[in-house]
Amino acid sequence: VQLQASGGGLVQAGGSLRLSCVASGRSISNLNAVAWYHQAPGKQRNLVAAITRDGGTEYGDSVKGRFIISRDNAKNTVFLRMNSLKPDDTGVYYCHASDFRGYWGQGTLVTVSS
């Protein structure tokens, strides 16, 4: 499975962005889960949101009510809609997929200015 993340950029606090994770080599509907992780500068990588094979979703506490994860099976893509962005949301966002093993995509940088 190869994952291509995109959609990052520079945005002011309070703004929105939509990240995309396009999978190739496997259908996302056949994966156990696809998730987004956030890594702030100098910090560890943390789970932001995940969507499971059956459509269940999970969110990190810091993004609940602000971020929405969704998928388009026809486009083999998982999206992360990020609203009400804060400077603490700055960092690299990575896409991760799992079946019997995990797969990481390259990151996309999000910078939120205050």
MDTraj code that builds the backbone (N, CA, C; nanometers):
import mdtraj as md
import numpy as np

residues = "VAL GLN LEU GLN ALA SER GLY GLY GLY LEU VAL GLN ALA GLY GLY SER LEU ARG LEU SER CYS VAL ALA SER GLY ARG SER ILE SER ASN LEU ASN ALA VAL ALA TRP TYR HIS GLN ALA PRO GLY LYS GLN ARG ASN LEU VAL ALA ALA ILE THR ARG ASP GLY GLY THR GLU TYR GLY ASP SER VAL LYS GLY ARG PHE ILE ILE SER ARG ASP ASN ALA LYS ASN THR VAL PHE LEU ARG MET ASN SER LEU LYS PRO ASP ASP THR GLY VAL TYR TYR CYS HIS ALA SER ASP PHE ARG GLY TYR TRP GLY GLN GLY THR LEU VAL THR VAL SER SER".split()
xyz = np.array([
    [0.0854, -0.1189, 0.0000],
    [0.0000, 0.0000, 0.0000],
    [0.0891, 0.1241, 0.0000],
    [0.0607, 0.2148, -0.0933],
    [0.1314, 0.3435, -0.0958],
    [0.0294, 0.4528, -0.0642],
    [0.0734, 0.5485, 0.0152],
    [-0.0143, 0.6569, 0.0597],
    [0.0475, 0.7900, 0.0203],
    [-0.0334, 0.8751, -0.0402],
    [0.0129, 1.0071, -0.0826],
    [-0.0724, 1.1120, -0.0139],
    [-0.0104, 1.1872, 0.0769],
    [-0.0813, 1.2924, 0.1499],
    [-0.0579, 1.4271, 0.0834],
    [-0.1598, 1.5108, 0.0874],
    [-0.1484, 1.6448, 0.0322],
    [-0.2499, 1.7356, 0.0988],
    [-0.2395, 1.8656, 0.0696],
    [-0.3378, 1.9605, 0.1185],
    [-0.2882, 2.0535, 0.2275],
    [-0.1665, 2.0323, 0.2740],
    [-0.1140, 2.1204, 0.3767],
    [-0.0845, 2.2588, 0.3219],
    [-0.0545, 2.3501, 0.4136],
    [-0.0224, 2.4850, 0.3719],
    [-0.0200, 2.5784, 0.4904],
    [-0.0158, 2.7065, 0.4595],
    [-0.0136, 2.8111, 0.5614],
    [-0.1536, 2.8700, 0.5744],
    [-0.2022, 2.8785, 0.6975],
    [-0.3365, 2.9311, 0.7203],
    [-0.3360, 3.0103, 0.8502],
    [-0.4219, 3.1089, 0.8582],
    [-0.4338, 3.1860, 0.9810],
    [-0.5168, 3.1112, 1.0844],
    [-0.4928, 3.1405, 1.2098],
    [-0.5722, 3.0811, 1.3164],
    [-0.7201, 3.1072, 1.2916],
    [-0.8001, 3.0043, 1.3135],
    [-0.9424, 3.0138, 1.2874],
    [-0.9821, 2.9664, 1.1487],
    [-0.8834, 2.9473, 1.0627],
    [-0.9107, 2.9044, 0.9255],
    [-0.9284, 2.7547, 0.9138],
    [-0.9422, 2.7096, 0.7900],
    [-0.9684, 2.5684, 0.7615],
    [-0.8766, 2.5172, 0.6520],
    [-0.8531, 2.3882, 0.6546],
    [-0.7811, 2.3182, 0.5488],
    [-0.8435, 2.1805, 0.5330],
    [-0.8265, 2.1228, 0.4142],
    [-0.8659, 1.9841, 0.3944],
    [-0.7462, 1.9059, 0.3427],
    [-0.7087, 1.8049, 0.4176],
    [-0.6005, 1.7164, 0.3768],
    [-0.6579, 1.5948, 0.3041],
    [-0.5805, 1.5438, 0.2089],
    [-0.6208, 1.4251, 0.1339],
    [-0.5124, 1.3191, 0.1446],
    [-0.5542, 1.1953, 0.1547],
    [-0.4631, 1.0810, 0.1555],
    [-0.5127, 0.9840, 0.0499],
    [-0.4399, 0.9764, -0.0603],
    [-0.4769, 0.8872, -0.1692],
    [-0.3990, 0.7570, -0.1558],
    [-0.4705, 0.6463, -0.1542],
    [-0.4076, 0.5151, -0.1424],
    [-0.3974, 0.4498, -0.2796],
    [-0.2904, 0.3749, -0.2969],
    [-0.2751, 0.2948, -0.4182],
    [-0.2223, 0.1582, -0.3783],
    [-0.2531, 0.0602, -0.4585],
    [-0.2090, -0.0752, -0.4305],
    [-0.3108, -0.1580, -0.3548],
    [-0.4016, -0.0963, -0.2868],
    [-0.5105, -0.1639, -0.2144],
    [-0.6299, -0.0703, -0.2108],
    [-0.7469, -0.1285, -0.2059],
    [-0.8665, -0.0482, -0.1847],
    [-0.8767, -0.0121, -0.0370],
    [-0.9074, 0.1150, -0.0069],
    [-0.9178, 0.1545, 0.1336],
    [-1.0320, 0.0813, 0.2037],
    [-1.1293, 0.0353, 0.1279],
    [-1.2403, -0.0373, 0.1893],
    [-1.1971, -0.1754, 0.2384],
    [-1.0787, -0.2206, 0.1950],
    [-1.0258, -0.3490, 0.2401],
    [-0.9231, -0.3363, 0.3518],
    [-0.8952, -0.2129, 0.3911],
    [-0.8011, -0.1896, 0.4999],
    [-0.8747, -0.1856, 0.6332],
    [-0.8081, -0.2237, 0.7399],
    [-0.8726, -0.2194, 0.8716],
    [-0.9058, -0.0772, 0.9132],
    [-0.8125, 0.0135, 0.8869],
    [-0.8331, 0.1524, 0.9244],
    [-0.7349, 0.2407, 0.8492],
    [-0.7734, 0.3651, 0.8322],
    [-0.6845, 0.4691, 0.7811],
    [-0.6901, 0.5837, 0.8803],
    [-0.5743, 0.6379, 0.9121],
    [-0.5681, 0.7398, 1.0162],
    [-0.4772, 0.8547, 0.9763],
    [-0.4977, 0.9659, 1.0454],
    [-0.4093, 1.0814, 1.0337],
    [-0.3394, 1.1001, 1.1679],
    [-0.2084, 1.1278, 1.1603],
    [-0.1271, 1.1570, 1.2772],
    [-0.0656, 1.2954, 1.2623],
    [-0.0426, 1.3594, 1.3746],
    [0.0163, 1.4928, 1.3780],
    [0.1481, 1.4876, 1.4554],
    [0.2489, 1.5482, 1.3966],
    [0.3768, 1.5590, 1.4648],
    [0.4188, 1.7047, 1.4683],
    [0.4085, 1.7645, 1.5865],
    [0.4526, 1.9021, 1.6036],
    [0.6054, 1.9051, 1.6117],
    [0.6660, 2.0197, 1.5829],
    [0.8126, 2.0300, 1.5887],
    [0.8662, 1.9860, 1.7240],
    [0.9600, 1.8911, 1.7232],
    [1.0216, 1.8432, 1.8451],
    [0.9360, 1.7537, 1.9313],
    [0.8191, 1.7151, 1.8813],
    [0.7272, 1.6327, 1.9610],
    [0.7069, 1.4959, 1.8956],
    [0.6430, 1.4064, 1.9703],
    [0.6137, 1.2752, 1.9141],
    [0.4914, 1.2819, 1.8232],
    [0.4756, 1.1785, 1.7456],
    [0.3640, 1.1700, 1.6531],
    [0.2407, 1.1198, 1.7287],
    [0.1295, 1.1911, 1.7145],
    [0.0067, 1.1565, 1.7868],
    [-0.1100, 1.1365, 1.6918],
    [-0.1986, 1.0467, 1.7302],
    [-0.3188, 1.0208, 1.6514],
    [-0.4103, 1.1425, 1.6518],
    [-0.4553, 1.1801, 1.5332],
    [-0.5516, 1.2890, 1.5177],
    [-0.6914, 1.2318, 1.4952],
    [-0.7019, 1.1438, 1.3977],
    [-0.8319, 1.0864, 1.3643],
    [-0.8110, 0.9570, 1.2875],
    [-0.9077, 0.8673, 1.2992],
    [-0.9019, 0.7408, 1.2278],
    [-1.0420, 0.7032, 1.1823],
    [-1.0463, 0.6321, 1.0700],
    [-1.1725, 0.5795, 1.0206],
    [-1.1520, 0.4315, 0.9922],
    [-1.2437, 0.3492, 1.0404],
    [-1.2287, 0.2047, 1.0274],
    [-1.2986, 0.1527, 0.9029],
    [-1.2771, 0.0249, 0.8782],
    [-1.3352, -0.0390, 0.7604],
    [-1.4873, -0.0226, 0.7568],
    [-1.5520, -0.0293, 0.8740],
    [-1.6977, -0.0208, 0.8776],
    [-1.7476, 0.1222, 0.8930],
    [-1.6571, 0.2193, 0.8851],
    [-1.6978, 0.3590, 0.8871],
    [-1.6944, 0.4245, 1.0237],
    [-1.6561, 0.3493, 1.1254],
    [-1.6433, 0.4084, 1.2572],
    [-1.5304, 0.5094, 1.2612],
    [-1.5450, 0.6105, 1.3460],
    [-1.4435, 0.7142, 1.3540],
    [-1.3961, 0.7329, 1.4979],
    [-1.2731, 0.7803, 1.5085],
    [-1.2136, 0.8088, 1.6384],
    [-1.1325, 0.9356, 1.6248],
    [-1.1347, 1.0203, 1.7289],
    [-1.0635, 1.1482, 1.7238],
    [-0.9787, 1.1679, 1.8496],
    [-0.8666, 1.2363, 1.8306],
    [-0.7889, 1.2786, 1.9453],
    [-0.8636, 1.3874, 2.0217],
    [-0.8407, 1.3950, 2.1520],
    [-0.9157, 1.4898, 2.2350],
    [-0.8996, 1.6337, 2.1894],
    [-0.7823, 1.6687, 2.1402],
    [-0.7562, 1.8085, 2.1056],
    [-0.8266, 1.8533, 1.9784],
    [-0.8787, 1.7599, 1.9006],
    [-0.9417, 1.7982, 1.7725],
    [-1.0906, 1.7667, 1.7678],
    [-1.1437, 1.7055, 1.8726],
    [-1.2857, 1.6716, 1.8725],
    [-1.3704, 1.7969, 1.8550],
    [-1.4662, 1.7895, 1.7647],
    [-1.5525, 1.9026, 1.7378],
    [-1.4963, 1.9997, 1.6348],
    [-1.3689, 1.9825, 1.5973],
    [-1.3081, 2.0733, 1.4994],
    [-1.2694, 2.0015, 1.3704],
    [-1.2256, 1.8783, 1.3808],
    [-1.1774, 1.8031, 1.2646],
    [-1.2780, 1.6931, 1.2309],
    [-1.2864, 1.6625, 1.1021],
    [-1.3738, 1.5552, 1.0554],
    [-1.2974, 1.4679, 0.9575],
    [-1.2965, 1.3383, 0.9832],
    [-1.2341, 1.2437, 0.8915],
    [-1.3435, 1.1778, 0.8095],
    [-1.3165, 1.1595, 0.6818],
    [-1.4143, 1.0969, 0.5929],
    [-1.3395, 1.0242, 0.4821],
    [-1.4133, 0.9478, 0.4034],
    [-1.3467, 0.8782, 0.2935],
    [-1.4381, 0.8722, 0.1728],
    [-1.3744, 0.8591, 0.0583],
    [-1.4441, 0.8414, -0.0689],
    [-1.3869, 0.7139, -0.1300],
    [-1.4607, 0.6048, -0.1185],
    [-1.4089, 0.4763, -0.1671],
    [-1.3848, 0.4784, -0.3180],
    [-1.4679, 0.5501, -0.3912],
    [-1.4515, 0.5555, -0.5361],
    [-1.3192, 0.6212, -0.5750],
    [-1.2757, 0.7181, -0.4940],
    [-1.1489, 0.7867, -0.5204],
    [-1.0341, 0.7255, -0.4421],
    [-1.0654, 0.6230, -0.3623],
    [-0.9647, 0.5574, -0.2774],
    [-0.8885, 0.6597, -0.1930],
    [-0.9643, 0.7517, -0.1359],
    [-0.9067, 0.8662, -0.0664],
    [-0.9729, 0.8855, 0.0694],
    [-0.8900, 0.9205, 0.1675],
    [-0.9391, 0.9601, 0.2994],
    [-0.9077, 1.1078, 0.3174],
    [-1.0044, 1.1816, 0.3698],
    [-0.9909, 1.3249, 0.3879],
    [-0.9877, 1.3593, 0.5358],
    [-0.9226, 1.4707, 0.5661],
    [-0.9281, 1.5270, 0.7003],
    [-0.9644, 1.6740, 0.6849],
    [-1.0855, 1.7068, 0.7237],
    [-1.1302, 1.8451, 0.7219],
    [-1.0928, 1.9060, 0.8561],
    [-1.0146, 2.0113, 0.8534],
    [-0.9653, 2.0754, 0.9757],
    [-1.0241, 2.2155, 0.9837],
    [-1.1065, 2.2389, 1.0838],
    [-1.1715, 2.3683, 1.1045],
    [-1.1204, 2.4328, 1.2326],
    [-1.1438, 2.5619, 1.2436],
    [-1.1046, 2.6360, 1.3645],
    [-0.9601, 2.6057, 1.4039],
    [-0.8724, 2.6153, 1.3075],
    [-0.7329, 2.5783, 1.3310],
    [-0.6669, 2.6707, 1.4324],
    [-0.5778, 2.6119, 1.5116],
    [-0.5054, 2.6831, 1.6153],
    [-0.3549, 2.6723, 1.5871],
    [-0.2762, 2.7643, 1.6403],
    [-0.1301, 2.7534, 1.6214],
    [-0.0745, 2.6185, 1.6687],
    [-0.1342, 2.5588, 1.7714],
    [-0.0880, 2.4282, 1.8205],
    [-0.1115, 2.3158, 1.7195],
    [-0.1925, 2.3404, 1.6200],
    [-0.2153, 2.2396, 1.5151],
    [-0.1014, 2.2370, 1.4140],
    [-0.0098, 2.3298, 1.4255],
    [0.1047, 2.3350, 1.3347],
    [0.1881, 2.2081, 1.3448],
    [0.2326, 2.1603, 1.2295],
    [0.3175, 2.0420, 1.2273],
    [0.2976, 1.9640, 1.0994],
    [0.3590, 1.8474, 1.0971],
    [0.3461, 1.7601, 0.9816],
    [0.2362, 1.6580, 1.0091],
    [0.1500, 1.6405, 0.9115],
    [0.0401, 1.5444, 0.9223],
    [0.0714, 1.4250, 0.8329],
    [0.0654, 1.3070, 0.8936],
    [0.0973, 1.1835, 0.8235],
    [-0.0280, 1.0970, 0.8107],
    [-0.0362, 1.0307, 0.6977],
    [-0.1420, 0.9341, 0.6739],
    [-0.0887, 0.7952, 0.7083],
    [-0.1719, 0.7135, 0.7697],
    [-0.1316, 0.5774, 0.8088],
    [-0.2462, 0.4827, 0.7774],
    [-0.2124, 0.3676, 0.7215],
    [-0.3123, 0.2644, 0.6928],
    [-0.2693, 0.1337, 0.7569],
    [-0.3658, 0.0503, 0.7895],
    [-0.3314, -0.0754, 0.8547],
    [-0.4180, -0.1891, 0.8036],
    [-0.3523, -0.3031, 0.7845],
    [-0.4248, -0.4289, 0.7723],
    [-0.3537, -0.5251, 0.8683],
    [-0.2755, -0.6194, 0.8190],
    [-0.1961, -0.7036, 0.9099],
    [-0.0653, -0.6353, 0.9468],
    [-0.0376, -0.5213, 0.8839],
    [0.0784, -0.4391, 0.9167],
    [0.0405, -0.2943, 0.8929],
    [0.1319, -0.2038, 0.9261],
    [0.1035, -0.0626, 0.9065],
    [0.1821, -0.0049, 0.7918],
    [0.1260, 0.1005, 0.7333],
    [0.1871, 0.1691, 0.6210],
    [0.1821, 0.3186, 0.6481],
    [0.2941, 0.3851, 0.6269],
    [0.2993, 0.5296, 0.6440],
    [0.3151, 0.5970, 0.5083],
    [0.2481, 0.7103, 0.4939],
    [0.2725, 0.7947, 0.3797],
    [0.3699, 0.9047, 0.4189],
    [0.4086, 0.9853, 0.3206],
    [0.4930, 1.0997, 0.3543],
    [0.4036, 1.2053, 0.4168],
    [0.4591, 1.2981, 0.4856],
    [0.3781, 1.3970, 0.5544],
    [0.3452, 1.5164, 0.4689],
    [0.2493, 1.5928, 0.5170],
    [0.2171, 1.7210, 0.4563],
    [0.2189, 1.8252, 0.5678],
    [0.2851, 1.9366, 0.5417],
    [0.3092, 2.0365, 0.6456],
    [0.1923, 2.1341, 0.6563],
    [0.1469, 2.1540, 0.7785],
    [0.0436, 2.2526, 0.8084],
    [0.1045, 2.3567, 0.9031],
    [0.0919, 2.4815, 0.8655],
    [0.1406, 2.5910, 0.9501],
    [0.0253, 2.6848, 0.9794],
    [-0.0038, 2.7029, 1.1079],
    [-0.1138, 2.7906, 1.1488],
    [-0.0531, 2.9123, 1.2177],
    [-0.0742, 3.0266, 1.1581],
    [-0.0191, 3.1495, 1.2146],
    [-0.1187, 3.2144, 1.3088],
    [-0.0663, 3.2796, 1.4103],
    [-0.1537, 3.3435, 1.5105],
    [-0.1853, 3.4865, 1.4725],
])
top = md.Topology()
chain = top.add_chain()
for i, resn in enumerate(residues, 1):
    res = top.add_residue(resn, chain, resSeq=i)
    for name in ("N", "CA", "C"):
        top.add_atom(name, md.element.get_by_symbol(name[0]), res)
traj = md.Trajectory(xyz[None], top)
